Amino acid sequence: MKKVFRAAALALAAAPLVAAPAALAQDVVRLGNLKFAHYGAVWYMKEIAPKYNLKIDEKIFAKGLDIVPGIIAGEVDVAASALDAAIAGRAAGAPVYVVAGFAKGGIRIVGRTDLALKSVASLKGKKVGVPRGGAQELALLVELQKAGLTWSDKPGEKDVQIVYLAYADLNQAMIGKNIDAMCQSEPQATQALAKGFGAEIVKPYDTPMGEPVRALVMTKKMYEEKPDVAARVLKCFVDATKTFLEKPDVAEKYVREVMFKNQLTSEEYQQAIGNSPFTYDMTVEHVQITTDFMQRVGVGKMATPPVAKDWVKVDLLAKAKKELGAK
């Protein structure tokens, strides 16, 4: 009997040693992310990551292009960015695949209310602010081209003077009348309307490029060498997005309170997400036409543009959607 008790005691003593490694076995995934309302579901991934035996180590960047050096240096595994930043990164040698889309739209061209600018054509002779290397720059230039306008960042050279500013500085530049209009992301564009110093000129989706889709990209190394981890990352992404789509109150609470620390009103959130809805999907066709337009207007300065079919890999996304019942 003593032997039985001793064996039981030893088993109990050993139990924590057996359980401990399982608790520490979460795979760490290094995520490069941006702080915009429509990036909310990607932010939410870290909250539910343990469910998929993952730990998301998130780093926030100012713009998508800033993530590219981290990917090339092997410091980022997964990144959320504008598609054109992902394309430029791939062209620059970043070993990445597009594995999903996570938001559509998210852009407005906004003019100063005192100027009453009604169309893209009315931007002739004006200063227009935009971040360099983001979806906003590409959308703006494609709209200017459609309107038959030329542009330069030098004053007086072309029809429109482009003023390159950080997202965070655009609204202040408009308030200070240092620019006449801006091509801005959400929710900052909506906040300009809500606060009365900006009026919408157009949502720039009426060109052949259509509505831009933001890209979730994954390193080739993770996709090819850690397929199990890659599959769980996509399941985590689909779960987070599905939650935001099916439970909009959860999405709003998280974005407003966690991401923006209550600096975004409910009305501003609703308008911003109304112009940048969450999604899962990305197509080879959309990536290719975006690449073609980047070449046409000179965004990204790509010597050799990547061919979409070579690096758009949505098989893990399709599997994750099927397993989780996402539409």
N, C-alpha and C positions, 0 to 999 in steps of 0.2 A: 504493500500500500504506500509506504514511504517513497518507493521508487516512482510510483504513479504521480504522487503529489510533486515530487522533485521534477519530473519530466514536464508536468503541467506548468510549474513555476518557471522553468527554463523557457518553455514555449511562450509564456506571457512576456517574459523579459525580452525575448528576441523579437516579439511582434513589432514594437516601435521601429526596430532596426530594419525590418522588412518593409514597413509602411513608409518610412521616411524617404527612401529614394523615389517612390512613386509621387510623393508630394513635391519633390524637387525636379521632376522630369519634364516640366513645361518647356517646350521649344521656344526660344527667344526669337522674335521677328522684329527687325529694325525697320520702322515705318517713317518715311519722309512725308510730311503732311503740310497743308496750308490752313489758314484760319479764315474761312468764308462759310456763310450759312449752308450752302449746298454741299459742303464737305462734311456735314454733320454725321452721316451714317458711317463714314470712314473713321471719324473720331470715336464713334460709339463702339467700334470693333474692340478697343482695348477693354471696355467694360464687360464684354461677354467672352473675351478671349479664353479665360480659364475653362469655359465649357468645352472648348476644343483643344484643351491641353496646350494652350499657347500663352505666351506673355508678349504683349506688344510694347516695344520700347520706342516711343514716339518722339520725333523731333520736328518742331515747327519751323518752316522756312518762310521767307518773305515772298518768294515766287517759285514756280515750278522749275525754271532753269537753274535756280540755286541748288536744287537737289542733285543735278546731274554729276557734279564733281564727286559727291559722296557715293553715288552708284559706281562710278568708274574706279574710285578708290576702294571699293568693297566694303563701304561703311553703311550702306542702305540696302535692304532686301526687297522692300515693297515701297511704292511711292504713289501718291495721288497728285495729279497735276492736270493742267490744261493739255489737251492733245498735242497742240503745236510744240509745247515744251518737250513732251515725250518724243515727238518726231525729231526735233532738233537734237535732242540728247542721243537718240539712236544714230543719227547721221554723224554725230561727233565721236561715236565709238562706244557709247554706253551699252553694255550687253544686257538689254532688256527686251521683254515681250509685253505687249498690251494684253492683259488677261480679262478686263471687264471695262464697262463704263459705269460712272456712278452719279452723274448729274447732267442735265441738259440745260442749255441756255445760259442764264446767269449773267447777262450783259445788258446794259442800256447805254445808248448815246444820249447824254444829258446836256442841255444848254443852260446858260444863265437866264434866270427868269426875266431880268431887265432887258435882255436882247431879243426876246420873243422869236427865237430861231425855230422854224417850223419844219425844215427838211434838211437832209444831208447837203443838198445843193447850196443851202443858205450858209454853210460853213466856209464858203469862199471868202478869203481875206481874214479869216479868224485863226486864233490860237486854240488848238485842241490838245488837251492833256490825255496821256495814256501810259500805262506801264510798258516798259520794253520787254518783249519776249513772252507775253502772255496771250491768252485767247482774245483779250480785248484789242491788242494791237492788230492781230490778223483780221478780226472782224471789222475794225475801223478802216483799215486800208482797202479791204475788199469793197466796203460800202463807198469809199471815196472813189475808187476806180469805176464802180458801177455808175456813179453820178458824173463821171467824166472829169473829176478833179485831180490835180497833181499835188504832191506833198513833199515837204522837206523839213528837217529839223533846224534849218537855217532861215532866219527871218527874211522875207521878201523874195525868196528864190522861186517859190511855187505858189499855187493857189491857197494851200493850207499849210500853216506852220505847226508841226508836231512838237509838243513839249513832253519829253519823257520824264515821268515822275513815279514815285512809289505809290501803290494803292492808298496807303495811309495819308499821303500828302495831296491827293487830287482834290478832295472836297475842300480842304483849306485853301488851296490855290484858287478854286472857283469862288469861294466866299471872299477872298482877297482881291478878286477880279484880275488875277495874274494870268488866267486862261478864260476863254470864252465858252468853252464846252469841254466835255470829257467823255471818254469811253471807259466806263467804270463797272466793276464787279458788284455782286450782291453780298451783303446787304447795304454796302456803302451807297450804291446808286439809289436804292429806295429811300435811304436816310436823307439824301439830297432833296428828293421830292417832298418827303414828309416835313422837312425843316424849312421848305419854301424857297431855298436859294437856287434850286435846279428844276427844270421842266423837261420831261421826256421828249426827245426828238424822234427816236425810233429804237425799237428792239432790232438789232442788226441780224435778222434771220431770213431776210428776203432776197438773198443772193443764192446762186447755185450751190454754195457751200452749205446752206441751210443752218439749222440750229446746232451750235457746237456741243459736243459731248465730251465731258471730262474723262480722263483715262486713269484706270488703276493699272500700274505697270509692276512687273516682277522681274527680278534678275534672272538671267539665263541659268545661272548657277543654282538658284533655289528651284526653279522650275524643272531642271533636268537632273540635278543631283540629289534633291530632297523632295521627291514627288509626293510623299505622304504629308510632309509639312505644307507644301504648296496647296494640296487638296484641302487641308484643314483651314488654311488661310482663306481660300475662296468660300468655304462653307461659312466661316465666321463673317465674311463680307456679305454674303447673301442673307444670312440670318439678321445682321444689323440693318441692312436695307429693307428687308421684309418687315421688320419691326417698325421702322420709320414710316413705311408706306401704309401698313395696316393700323398703326396706332399713332396718328398724327399728333395727338396730345403729348405722347411720350417724346416724339421728335422735337416738338416746340419747346417743351420744358428743358430738354437736354441742351438744345442749341442756345436758347436764351439764357438759361441759368448757369450751365457748366461752361459752355464755350465763350459766351459774351458777358458773363457776370452781371446779368440784368441790365446791360447797356443797350439792349434791343427791345423795343416794345412789341407787344403781341401783333399789332397792326403792321409794323415794319417787317416782322418775321413772315407774316402771311403773304405780304406783297412780294417779299424777296423770294420765298419758296414758290410762289405762284409763277415767278419768272425763271425758276431754276429747279424744277422738280427732280426728285431722286429717281434713279433708274439703276438697272443692272447691266444693260446691254451695250455692246459696241460691235460695229460691223467692219469688215475689211474695206467695203466700199467707202464708208465715211472716212476712214483713216487715209485711204488713197486720195480722195478728192481734197481733203485738208492738206495733204502733202503737196498736191499739184498747185493749190492756191498759194501756199507758202512760197513755192518757187516763183510763181507768177508775180507776186508783189514784193519779193525780196526779204521775207521774214525768215530768220534762221541762218541765212547765208550758207546754205548747204551745197558743198561741192558735189556730193553724190547723195541725192535724196533716197531714203530707204523705200523699198517696195513693200507695200502693206501686207501682201499675202505671205511674206517671208517672216513676219514678226508679230502678227496678230494671232494669238492662241487662246481661243475661248472654249476649249473642250472642258477644262476644269470648271468653268463657270456653268456650262450646260449641265454637267453632272451634279454640281451643288444645287442648282435650281430644281432639278428633278427630285433629288433626295429630300429637299426641304419643302417641296410643293409650292415653289415660287413661280408666279406667272410671268 
